[in-house]
Each structure stands twice: as structure tokens, then as C-alpha cells.
Amino acid sequence: MRDWLTAQRRRLSSKNALGKAIQYALSRWEAPTRFAGDGRLALDNNPAERALRCVAITRKNFLFLGSNAGGERAAILYTVLESAKLNGLDPQTWLSNVIDRLAKGHPINRIGELLPWNCNNQIASLAA
């Protein structure tokens, strides 16, 4: 298809609407075709849209967090909980284990160990 578009582009004037559309497609060719070379990539962003659905549904509730700082804290907490879900963890269990570990004096220079993507099978060890 790219070869065909390139051939058609050469036949059309740069001021022609179809020529502009073809040039637009060719200049952005890599991004929409990247998924074809990597089976892990999705053709659309439906998983991201589904993940954000809960935010859209509860948007009005977030209006009454008290302050901008409260809103920022809620956004951070919501982000890490959704990250836990995306990493296959139960968010409530993960968060309670992280809070427990922090209360027991987990070193601040090793805080990265507690992030959802770093503790996929370490939940049992977090509670210990």
C-alpha cells in the first residue's frame, strides 16, 4: 500500500487535496503500521479507554476533594492503584502491604521495590 501511495503522490500536485492527504499519510506511516510488526501492540487504544472509564464516571466526586493539593493526592493514589491492577495485583492487598512495609521502616532509597511493576510475585514477602 505504501508503494501505491508513493506512486499516486508523485502523480498529484502538492496543492491537490488528495495529494495533501496522501502526503499526510506517508509522513506518518510508521506509527499506524507499528502494530503489524509487534504482536503485543494493539490496533486501537480500547484498553486505555476502559482503564480511564472509572475516572470519567467518578469525575464529579473529585470536585469536592477540598483543595488542589487534595485533588493531586487523589490523582496520585488513583494512578498507583490502577497501575497495580494493570500489573495483575489486587490493589487493596498491594496498598495495605505497601503501607505496612512503610510503617515497619522500609528504607526510602529502596522505595522503587514497592512499586506495582516491581512486586508482581512479591506480595507475600511484602506482608512479612
Beta strands, then each sheet from edge to edge (+ up, - down):
end
